[in-house]
Amino acid sequence: MQMNYVFDIDGTLTPARSPIEPEFKNFFLKWRKGKNVYLISGSDYEKSVEQVGKDVLEAVNACFNTAGNICYKKGTVIYRNDWNAPTDLVTMLEDFLKTSKFPIRAGRHLEHRIGMLNFSIVGRDCTRKQRKDYNMFDLKVKERKKFCKIIMETFPDIEATVGGQISIDIYALGMNKAQIIKHINGPIYFFGDKTKKGENDYAIARKLTSPPNKVFTVKNWQDTQNILKNL
Ligand SMILES: [Mg+2]
């Protein structure tokens, strides 16, 4: 059976939060010819267009966004799973906003995406410097990990993981990146930069560790390129 290649986008095909390098984009577009290639991201489709471009998104078999809760094929929606976060959860997140010791609130703390909720103490409107500061703060006090634990203890049918540098991704139980496996036929090579426990590729990576599947944990897009060259 033909191998399927699944790539996380941010930090795996692109620098963190940035567009793909043009040279790597050319390489990737040539490399994928004749292969089954899928993309998966926690972000929405519009963000993925910004990061890798429509040409890449339409050259692959499918692109799964918001952790697999919406799927696009050549720009057309194939399926979507809507989910409304419970009010009690939103109240809890507002409490976290009040009690976190991190001093800055930049705005856009809650982002409702298809099938998920993205939550950030510093807020998605933060500057690069504030983003970095929050990430340093969180590395020290492990605030996001604690929040995730509290959320999951309080709501047994909800899961929360640390996402990116500043946020937490929250979904209905099982509606994480791992859900895309059932939409792909045959063995999977998965590439992701956040495959450790508590990180946003962990849910899918942990299900693909035994042959013929394989997980490639990459440091950055250069790492991904090197692996693809040597496959
Ligand atoms: Mg990533």
Residues whose N, C-alpha, C, O or C-beta is under 5 A from the ligand:
A	BS01	MG	D8 D10 G11 T12 D193 K194
